[in-house]
Amino acid sequence: MIQLCLVIIGVSSIHAVRLMQTSSFHLRVSPAGIGTRVVAVRGRDSLEMTHINGEYYLREIRPGQWQIRVIPAPPYSSVQWQMTVKPGTDADLGEIPLRKK
């Protein structure tokens, strides 16, 4: 029984450390509701952000340098920029205004 408890504590500790090392961020796009895709790219990894109630989220990502791409429907222009994600943070990137072509 004691060994089982120690195993459970060990596994829980590993997951807690892993969660502390991951990060997340979210943003809003203006104007809303125009069929926008938001993609985060790091090296060869490309992740589409989840759209919920007007906000785009990306959870449990690895810290480091990321490129964010906002790909709206016409007649709006795409936007992209670089950002550094720090370990254990949840960054609010604010509202991203889109411009017409």
SERO-826911 format. One record per residue: chain; residue in one letter; residue number from 0; x, y, z of N, C-alpha, C, O in turn. Coordinates in nm, 3 decimals. Atoms other than C-alpha are relative to their C-alpha. Layout:
N
+-----+------+-----+---------+---------+---------+---------+---------+---------+---------+---------+---------+---------+---------+---------+
: mol : type : seq :    n.c1 :    n.c2 :    n.c3 :   ca.c1 :   ca.c2 :   ca.c3 :    c.c1 :    c.c2 :    c.c3 :    o.c1 :    o.c2 :    o.c3 :
+-----+------+-----+---------+---------+---------+---------+---------+---------+---------+---------+---------+---------+---------+---------+
:   A :    A : NUM :       X :       Y :       Z :       X :       Y :       Z :       X :       Y :       Z :       X :       Y :       Z :
...
+-----+------+-----+---------+---------+---------+---------+---------+---------+---------+---------+---------+---------+---------+---------+
***
This chain:
101
+-----+------+-----+---------+---------+---------+---------+---------+---------+---------+---------+---------+---------+---------+---------+
: mol : type : seq :    n.c1 :    n.c2 :    n.c3 :   ca.c1 :   ca.c2 :   ca.c3 :    c.c1 :    c.c2 :    c.c3 :    o.c1 :    o.c2 :    o.c3 :
+-----+------+-----+---------+---------+---------+---------+---------+---------+---------+---------+---------+---------+---------+---------+
:   A :    M :   0 :   0.081 :  -0.119 :   0.000 :   0.000 :   0.000 :   0.000 :   0.087 :   0.127 :   0.000 :   0.056 :   0.225 :  -0.068 :
:   A :    I :   1 :  -0.089 :  -0.115 :  -0.006 :   0.282 :   0.237 :   0.082 :   0.066 :   0.022 :  -0.136 :   0.080 :   0.136 :  -0.180 :
:   A :    Q :   2 :  -0.062 :  -0.014 :   0.132 :   0.449 :   0.165 :  -0.252 :  -0.098 :   0.061 :  -0.100 :  -0.059 :   0.145 :  -0.182 :
:   A :    L :   3 :   0.101 :  -0.056 :   0.089 :   0.123 :   0.242 :  -0.436 :  -0.015 :   0.150 :   0.023 :  -0.023 :   0.227 :  -0.072 :
:   A :    C :   4 :   0.010 :  -0.143 :  -0.032 :   0.095 :   0.575 :  -0.254 :   0.122 :   0.077 :  -0.053 :   0.107 :   0.187 :  -0.107 :
:   A :    L :   5 :  -0.120 :  -0.066 :   0.050 :   0.456 :   0.661 :  -0.342 :  -0.002 :   0.013 :  -0.153 :   0.041 :   0.115 :  -0.208 :
:   A :    V :   6 :   0.010 :  -0.006 :   0.146 :   0.394 :   0.576 :  -0.708 :  -0.098 :   0.109 :  -0.041 :  -0.069 :   0.186 :  -0.133 :
:   A :    I :   7 :   0.101 :  -0.104 :   0.030 :   0.082 :   0.797 :  -0.714 :   0.058 :   0.139 :   0.023 :   0.037 :   0.228 :  -0.058 :
:   A :    I :   8 :  -0.061 :  -0.130 :  -0.029 :   0.272 :   1.085 :  -0.553 :   0.104 :   0.034 :  -0.106 :   0.112 :   0.149 :  -0.151 :
:   A :    G :   9 :  -0.101 :  -0.023 :   0.103 :   0.557 :   1.044 :  -0.803 :  -0.060 :   0.040 :  -0.133 :  -0.014 :   0.135 :  -0.196 :
:   A :    V :  10 :   0.066 :  -0.031 :   0.127 :   0.327 :   1.042 :  -1.106 :  -0.065 :   0.139 :   0.006 :  -0.056 :   0.216 :  -0.089 :
:   A :    S :  11 :   0.062 :  -0.132 :  -0.016 :   0.135 :   1.344 :  -0.972 :   0.102 :   0.112 :  -0.006 :   0.076 :   0.217 :  -0.064 :
:   A :    S :  12 :  -0.106 :  -0.101 :   0.001 :   0.459 :   1.535 :  -0.920 :   0.051 :   0.025 :  -0.141 :   0.075 :   0.139 :  -0.180 :
:   A :    I :  13 :  -0.047 :  -0.015 :   0.138 :   0.574 :   1.467 :  -1.275 :  -0.099 :   0.082 :  -0.082 :  -0.057 :   0.169 :  -0.158 :
:   A :    H :  14 :   0.101 :  -0.075 :   0.075 :   0.245 :   1.598 :  -1.417 :  -0.006 :   0.145 :   0.046 :  -0.027 :   0.235 :  -0.035 :
:   A :    A :  15 :   0.002 :  -0.138 :  -0.051 :   0.254 :   1.906 :  -1.191 :   0.117 :   0.080 :  -0.058 :   0.099 :   0.195 :  -0.097 :
:   A :    V :  16 :  -0.117 :  -0.069 :   0.057 :   0.605 :   1.995 :  -1.311 :  -0.022 :   0.026 :  -0.147 :   0.013 :   0.133 :  -0.197 :
:   A :    R :  17 :   0.025 :  -0.017 :   0.144 :   0.501 :   1.942 :  -1.672 :  -0.098 :   0.114 :  -0.025 :  -0.078 :   0.194 :  -0.117 :
:   A :    L :  18 :   0.097 :  -0.109 :   0.017 :   0.200 :   2.175 :  -1.633 :   0.062 :   0.135 :   0.029 :   0.028 :   0.234 :  -0.037 :
:   A :    M :  19 :  -0.065 :  -0.127 :  -0.032 :   0.419 :   2.444 :  -1.476 :   0.092 :   0.044 :  -0.114 :   0.120 :   0.163 :  -0.127 :
:   A :    Q :  20 :  -0.091 :  -0.033 :   0.109 :   0.649 :   2.428 :  -1.781 :  -0.075 :   0.036 :  -0.128 :  -0.014 :   0.090 :  -0.221 :
:   A :    T :  21 :   0.075 :  -0.036 :   0.119 :   0.369 :   2.472 :  -2.036 :  -0.061 :   0.138 :   0.016 :  -0.071 :   0.191 :   0.127 :
:   A :    S :  22 :   0.055 :  -0.134 :   0.001 :   0.214 :   2.802 :  -2.132 :  -0.124 :   0.004 :  -0.087 :  -0.161 :  -0.097 :  -0.148 :
:   A :    S :  23 :   0.116 :  -0.018 :   0.088 :  -0.090 :   2.939 :  -2.312 :  -0.012 :   0.148 :  -0.033 :   0.048 :   0.233 :   0.032 :
:   A :    F :  24 :   0.033 :  -0.139 :   0.030 :  -0.214 :   3.255 :  -2.478 :  -0.133 :   0.006 :  -0.072 :  -0.183 :  -0.094 :  -0.124 :
:   A :    H :  25 :   0.128 :  -0.022 :   0.067 :  -0.531 :   3.403 :  -2.619 :  -0.004 :   0.141 :  -0.057 :   0.071 :   0.229 :  -0.014 :
:   A :    L :  26 :   0.014 :  -0.130 :   0.064 :  -0.640 :   3.695 :  -2.837 :  -0.142 :   0.014 :  -0.056 :  -0.218 :  -0.082 :  -0.063 :
:   A :    R :  27 :   0.126 :  -0.031 :   0.066 :  -0.940 :   3.862 :  -2.999 :   0.032 :   0.065 :  -0.134 :   0.135 :   0.130 :  -0.148 :
:   A :    V :  28 :  -0.018 :  -0.058 :   0.133 :  -0.977 :   3.968 :  -3.363 :  -0.116 :   0.095 :  -0.026 :  -0.231 :   0.063 :   0.002 :
:   A :    S :  29 :   0.102 :  -0.099 :   0.030 :  -1.164 :   4.280 :  -3.474 :   0.010 :   0.038 :  -0.148 :   0.119 :   0.070 :  -0.193 :
:   A :    P :  30 :   0.137 :   0.032 :  -0.041 :  -1.399 :   4.283 :  -3.657 :  -0.018 :  -0.151 :   0.019 :   0.047 :  -0.232 :  -0.047 :
:   A :    A :  31 :   0.026 :   0.140 :  -0.033 :  -1.532 :   3.958 :  -3.513 :  -0.097 :  -0.061 :  -0.101 :  -0.170 :   0.010 :  -0.169 :
:   A :    G :  32 :   0.099 :   0.072 :   0.079 :  -1.726 :   3.693 :  -3.702 :   0.016 :   0.008 :  -0.150 :  -0.083 :   0.006 :  -0.223 :
:   A :    I :  33 :  -0.019 :  -0.009 :   0.146 :  -1.566 :   3.719 :  -4.047 :   0.071 :  -0.123 :  -0.056 :   0.129 :  -0.116 :  -0.164 :
:   A :    G :  34 :  -0.062 :   0.122 :   0.050 :  -1.438 :   3.363 :  -4.083 :   0.151 :   0.001 :   0.009 :   0.219 :  -0.034 :  -0.088 :
:   A :    T :  35 :  -0.143 :  -0.014 :  -0.020 :  -1.090 :   3.418 :  -3.941 :   0.060 :  -0.129 :   0.056 :   0.000 :  -0.194 :   0.141 :
:   A :    R :  36 :  -0.080 :   0.109 :  -0.057 :  -0.831 :   3.143 :  -3.877 :   0.121 :   0.063 :   0.067 :   0.180 :   0.157 :   0.014 :
:   A :    V :  37 :  -0.120 :  -0.046 :  -0.068 :  -0.553 :   3.200 :  -3.626 :   0.088 :  -0.123 :   0.024 :   0.045 :  -0.222 :   0.083 :
:   A :    V :  38 :  -0.093 :   0.113 :  -0.006 :  -0.248 :   2.974 :  -3.643 :   0.126 :   0.044 :   0.073 :   0.177 :   0.154 :   0.050 :
:   A :    A :  39 :  -0.127 :  -0.023 :  -0.069 :   0.056 :   2.954 :  -3.413 :   0.102 :  -0.098 :  -0.056 :   0.074 :  -0.218 :  -0.067 :
:   A :    V :  40 :  -0.103 :   0.082 :   0.062 :   0.379 :   2.825 :  -3.567 :   0.128 :   0.009 :   0.082 :   0.172 :   0.118 :   0.119 :
:   A :    R :  41 :  -0.130 :   0.006 :  -0.069 :   0.696 :   2.712 :  -3.388 :   0.082 :  -0.106 :  -0.070 :   0.054 :  -0.225 :  -0.058 :
:   A :    G :  42 :  -0.081 :   0.096 :   0.076 :   0.961 :   2.553 :  -3.606 :  -0.085 :  -0.067 :  -0.105 :  -0.142 :  -0.001 :  -0.192 :
:   A :    R :  43 :   0.084 :   0.075 :   0.094 :   0.783 :   2.279 :  -3.797 :  -0.140 :  -0.025 :   0.054 :  -0.226 :  -0.077 :  -0.018 :
:   A :    D :  44 :   0.132 :   0.019 :  -0.061 :   0.488 :   2.271 :  -3.557 :  -0.094 :   0.113 :  -0.038 :  -0.055 :   0.230 :  -0.035 :
:   A :    S :  45 :   0.102 :  -0.097 :   0.034 :   0.170 :   2.447 :  -3.665 :  -0.129 :  -0.040 :   0.071 :  -0.178 :  -0.152 :   0.053 :
:   A :    L :  46 :   0.119 :   0.029 :  -0.078 :  -0.132 :   2.467 :  -3.433 :  -0.107 :   0.105 :  -0.028 :  -0.082 :   0.225 :  -0.016 :
:   A :    E :  47 :   0.110 :  -0.094 :   0.019 :  -0.468 :   2.620 :  -3.516 :  -0.061 :   0.030 :   0.136 :  -0.088 :  -0.060 :   0.215 :
:   A :    M :  48 :   0.054 :  -0.041 :  -0.130 :  -0.605 :   2.819 :  -3.224 :  -0.150 :  -0.027 :   0.004 :  -0.220 :  -0.017 :  -0.097 :
:   A :    T :  49 :   0.141 :   0.030 :  -0.022 :  -0.944 :   2.727 :  -3.080 :  -0.080 :   0.128 :   0.013 :  -0.041 :   0.218 :   0.088 :
:   A :    H :  50 :   0.087 :  -0.118 :  -0.003 :  -1.222 :   2.984 :  -3.135 :  -0.120 :  -0.028 :   0.090 :  -0.200 :  -0.118 :   0.062 :
:   A :    I :  51 :   0.111 :   0.015 :  -0.095 :  -1.464 :   3.018 :  -2.841 :  -0.050 :   0.139 :   0.037 :   0.025 :   0.221 :   0.092 :
:   A :    N :  52 :   0.064 :  -0.126 :  -0.039 :  -1.706 :   3.309 :  -2.794 :   0.081 :   0.125 :  -0.036 :   0.097 :   0.214 :   0.047 :
:   A :    G :  53 :  -0.069 :  -0.119 :   0.047 :  -1.505 :   3.558 :  -2.999 :   0.147 :   0.008 :   0.037 :   0.214 :   0.104 :  -0.002 :
:   A :    E :  54 :  -0.141 :   0.001 :  -0.035 :  -1.164 :   3.468 :  -2.854 :   0.066 :  -0.125 :  -0.056 :   0.003 :  -0.229 :  -0.072 :
:   A :    Y :  55 :  -0.079 :   0.111 :   0.050 :  -0.890 :   3.245 :  -2.991 :   0.098 :  -0.042 :   0.109 :   0.168 :   0.041 :   0.166 :
:   A :    Y :  56 :  -0.082 :   0.054 :  -0.108 :  -0.706 :   3.019 :  -2.744 :   0.098 :  -0.105 :  -0.050 :   0.070 :  -0.177 :  -0.145 :
:   A :    L :  57 :  -0.095 :   0.108 :   0.019 :  -0.398 :   2.800 :  -2.747 :   0.053 :  -0.036 :   0.138 :   0.116 :   0.047 :   0.204 :
:   A :    R :  58 :  -0.034 :   0.046 :  -0.135 :  -0.337 :   2.596 :  -2.432 :   0.110 :  -0.105 :  -0.004 :   0.130 :  -0.174 :  -0.104 :
:   A :    E :  59 :  -0.102 :   0.102 :  -0.023 :  -0.054 :   2.379 :  -2.302 :   0.101 :  -0.010 :  -0.114 :   0.121 :  -0.116 :  -0.173 :
:   A :    I :  60 :  -0.104 :  -0.004 :   0.103 :   0.214 :   2.486 :  -2.547 :   0.137 :   0.011 :   0.067 :   0.149 :   0.048 :   0.183 :
:   A :    R :  61 :  -0.137 :  -0.012 :  -0.050 :   0.589 :   2.476 :  -2.506 :   0.045 :   0.145 :  -0.007 :   0.015 :   0.215 :  -0.104 :
:   A :    P :  62 :  -0.055 :  -0.136 :   0.004 :   0.760 :   2.802 :  -2.416 :   0.100 :   0.014 :  -0.114 :   0.154 :  -0.085 :  -0.163 :
:   A :    G :  63 :  -0.097 :  -0.028 :   0.105 :   0.979 :   2.967 :  -2.677 :  -0.052 :   0.100 :  -0.100 :  -0.152 :   0.168 :  -0.074 :
:   A :    Q :  64 :   0.034 :  -0.095 :   0.106 :   0.959 :   3.172 :  -2.996 :  -0.113 :  -0.058 :  -0.086 :  -0.101 :  -0.169 :  -0.138 :
:   A :    W :  65 :   0.115 :   0.040 :   0.082 :   0.623 :   3.148 :  -3.179 :  -0.032 :   0.110 :  -0.100 :  -0.012 :   0.228 :  -0.073 :
:   A :    Q :  66 :   0.051 :  -0.094 :   0.099 :   0.490 :   3.312 :  -3.494 :  -0.152 :  -0.016 :  -0.002 :  -0.203 :  -0.127 :  -0.013 :
:   A :    I :  67 :   0.145 :   0.001 :   0.002 :   0.121 :   3.406 :  -3.486 :  -0.045 :   0.052 :  -0.136 :   0.001 :   0.157 :  -0.182 :
:   A :    R :  68 :   0.055 :  -0.041 :   0.130 :  -0.070 :   3.426 :  -3.816 :  -0.151 :   0.010 :   0.010 :  -0.219 :  -0.088 :   0.044 :
:   A :    V :  69 :   0.144 :  -0.022 :   0.005 :  -0.418 :   3.575 :  -3.840 :  -0.038 :   0.002 :  -0.148 :   0.009 :   0.087 :  -0.224 :
:   A :    I :  70 :   0.037 :   0.017 :   0.141 :  -0.577 :   3.465 :  -4.168 :  -0.150 :   0.026 :  -0.014 :  -0.230 :  -0.065 :   0.006 :
:   A :    P :  71 :   0.143 :  -0.034 :   0.011 :  -0.909 :   3.648 :  -4.227 :  -0.055 :  -0.027 :  -0.140 :   0.020 :  -0.047 :  -0.235 :
:   A :    A :  72 :   0.068 :   0.010 :   0.129 :  -1.162 :   3.610 :  -4.504 :   0.014 :   0.134 :  -0.074 :   0.029 :   0.238 :  -0.010 :
:   A :    P :  73 :  -0.004 :  -0.125 :   0.076 :  -1.149 :   3.867 :  -4.788 :  -0.117 :   0.090 :   0.040 :  -0.224 :   0.040 :   0.074 :
:   A :    P :  74 :  -0.105 :  -0.081 :   0.061 :  -1.142 :   4.165 :  -4.811 :   0.110 :   0.041 :   0.098 :   0.181 :   0.137 :   0.072 :
:   A :    Y :  75 :  -0.098 :  -0.039 :  -0.101 :  -0.917 :   4.175 :  -4.500 :   0.136 :  -0.062 :  -0.028 :   0.146 :  -0.169 :  -0.089 :
:   A :    S :  76 :  -0.138 :   0.047 :   0.019 :  -0.537 :   4.135 :  -4.503 :   0.045 :  -0.084 :   0.119 :   0.002 :  -0.062 :   0.233 :
:   A :    S :  77 :  -0.058 :   0.083 :  -0.105 :  -0.348 :   3.872 :  -4.307 :   0.096 :   0.081 :   0.084 :   0.152 :   0.181 :   0.039 :
:   A :    V :  78 :  -0.092 :  -0.065 :  -0.093 :  -0.141 :   3.973 :  -4.006 :   0.086 :  -0.110 :   0.061 :   0.036 :  -0.219 :   0.090 :
:   A :    Q :  79 :  -0.085 :   0.095 :  -0.070 :   0.158 :   3.796 :  -3.856 :   0.107 :   0.072 :   0.079 :   0.148 :   0.183 :   0.042 :
:   A :    W :  80 :  -0.104 :  -0.057 :  -0.084 :   0.415 :   3.864 :  -3.585 :   0.064 :  -0.111 :   0.082 :   0.010 :  -0.221 :   0.093 :
:   A :    Q :  81 :  -0.074 :   0.092 :  -0.085 :   0.668 :   3.692 :  -3.360 :  -0.025 :   0.035 :   0.146 :  -0.044 :   0.152 :   0.180 :
:   A :    M :  82 :   0.011 :  -0.025 :  -0.144 :   0.633 :   3.651 :  -2.986 :   0.078 :  -0.106 :   0.075 :   0.099 :  -0.217 :   0.024 :
:   A :    T :  83 :  -0.068 :   0.095 :  -0.087 :   0.822 :   3.484 :  -2.705 :  -0.095 :  -0.039 :   0.112 :  -0.146 :   0.047 :   0.183 :
:   A :    V :  84 :   0.087 :   0.053 :  -0.105 :   0.617 :   3.263 :  -2.474 :   0.088 :  -0.046 :   0.115 :   0.178 :  -0.129 :   0.096 :
:   A :    K :  85 :  -0.078 :   0.036 :  -0.119 :   0.759 :   3.234 :  -2.122 :  -0.062 :  -0.121 :   0.070 :  -0.183 :  -0.142 :   0.060 :
:   A :    P :  86 :   0.052 :   0.118 :  -0.067 :   0.724 :   2.915 :  -1.915 :  -0.105 :   0.035 :   0.105 :  -0.090 :   0.131 :   0.181 :
:   A :    G :  87 :   0.102 :  -0.013 :  -0.104 :   0.410 :   2.884 :  -1.702 :  -0.086 :   0.125 :  -0.007 :  -0.144 :   0.164 :   0.094 :
:   A :    T :  88 :   0.078 :  -0.123 :   0.010 :   0.237 :   3.196 :  -1.836 :  -0.126 :  -0.020 :  -0.085 :  -0.131 :  -0.111 :  -0.169 :
:   A :    D :  89 :   0.119 :  -0.008 :   0.084 :  -0.106 :   3.269 :  -1.984 :  -0.008 :   0.144 :  -0.048 :  -0.055 :   0.231 :   0.025 :
:   A :    A :  90 :  -0.009 :  -0.137 :   0.053 :  -0.060 :   3.573 :  -2.206 :  -0.127 :   0.040 :  -0.073 :  -0.180 :  -0.036 :  -0.154 :
:   A :    D :  91 :   0.111 :  -0.059 :   0.074 :  -0.346 :   3.793 :  -2.323 :   0.062 :   0.092 :  -0.105 :   0.121 :   0.194 :  -0.071 :
:   A :    L :  92 :  -0.060 :  -0.079 :   0.108 :  -0.237 :   3.927 :  -2.663 :  -0.087 :   0.117 :  -0.042 :  -0.050 :   0.194 :  -0.130 :
:   A :    G :  93 :   0.087 :  -0.113 :   0.028 :  -0.527 :   4.170 :  -2.669 :  -0.083 :  -0.017 :  -0.125 :  -0.107 :  -0.128 :  -0.172 :
:   A :    E :  94 :   0.083 :   0.001 :   0.120 :  -0.737 :   4.266 :  -2.968 :   0.084 :   0.035 :  -0.122 :   0.157 :   0.134 :  -0.122 :
:   A :    I :  95 :  -0.075 :  -0.020 :   0.123 :  -0.587 :   4.238 :  -3.316 :  -0.091 :   0.064 :  -0.104 :  -0.184 :  -0.002 :  -0.152 :
:   A :    P :  96 :   0.084 :  -0.064 :   0.101 :  -0.739 :   4.492 :  -3.559 :   0.040 :  -0.045 :  -0.140 :   0.159 :  -0.049 :  -0.172 :
:   A :    L :  97 :  -0.025 :   0.039 :   0.139 :  -0.772 :   4.375 :  -3.920 :  -0.027 :   0.119 :  -0.092 :  -0.116 :   0.201 :  -0.067 :
:   A :    R :  98 :   0.016 :  -0.108 :   0.098 :  -0.736 :   4.610 :  -4.217 :  -0.043 :  -0.058 :  -0.132 :  -0.002 :  -0.168 :  -0.169 :
:   A :    K :  99 :   0.041 :   0.042 :   0.134 :  -0.901 :   4.584 :  -4.555 :   0.115 :   0.018 :  -0.096 :   0.197 :   0.109 :  -0.082 :
:   A :    K : 100 :  -0.106 :  -0.007 :   0.103 :  -0.675 :   4.521 :  -4.855 :  -0.012 :   0.125 :  -0.082 :   0.068 :   0.147 :  -0.173 :
+-----+------+-----+---------+---------+---------+---------+---------+---------+---------+---------+---------+---------+---------+---------+
***
